[in-house]
Amino acid sequence: MIESVFVMILACLCFLAVFQYANLFAAKAVLSHSAARAARSRAVGFNRWMVEKSARVAAIPASGRRLTPVSAGIDPAITAALNPNRAGDLWELALRSSTRSPGTQLEVARIPDYMDSNNAPTAANLLDYELWDALSVDIDEPLDLDGTTPGTLRVTVRQRHPLLLASAPLAEGELRDAQGEDVALEGFFSIESHYPLYLEDMNW
């Protein structure tokens, strides 16, 4: 019995370590996608504010809880399925339903308005997430673009991502909350920048 307890503790620690690593790995993949969307926006000539908005929207899955709008309510179908007398109703509903949740519908409806916003305060009143303030977008593009030869554009998206468990104590076999500890994640993407060629007056 004592041996089983020690094995279970060790197994739980290993599981939580793998879970935290998987969470960070998924966040890094989202940031790489965010960098690709931002690079695409810049490559066709959008300004830096538009590039930043593109990066933020693409990073929504790794941006924590939604701050604005606060709540979209609960789907009545989900409420009806939460019947303690019928186990598995919610799972069956998820399998046979293709409808989006109210929160997803609200996000999809507000993203176009967010992308159309002119400044940060207006954008924050439309849509905001917990980790958007911890996200930064760096654009590295050549300065000698003359409109005839596309240059290589590189966009790097960085984000401070909170940890679920403190990494150092976890490595030593101790389970402890992270208590504000975070880690810097980074995603990047390179693409040919064509917008100077598009905007160049070629006497056509």
Sequence and secondary structure as in RCSB ss.txt:
>XXXX:A:sequence
MIESVFVMILACLCFLAVFQYANLFAAKAVLSHSAARAARSRAVGFNRWMVEKSARVAAIPASGRRLTPVSAGID
PAITAALNPNRAGDLWELALRSSTRSPGTQLEVARIPDYMDSNNAPTAANLLDYELWDALSVDIDEPLDLDGTTP
GTLRVTVRQRHPLLLASAPLAEGELRDAQGEDVALEGFFSIESHYPLYLEDMNW
>XXXX:A:secstr
 HHHHHHHHHHHHHHHHHHHHHHHHHHHHHHHHHHHHHHHHHHTT  HHHHHHHHHHHTGGGS SEEES      
HHHHHH  TTSTTHHHHHHHH     HHHHHHHHHHHHHHT SSHHHHHHH EETTGGGEEEEEE  S   SSS 
EEEEEEEEEEEE SB HHHHHTT   B TT EEEEEEEEEEEE HHHHHS    
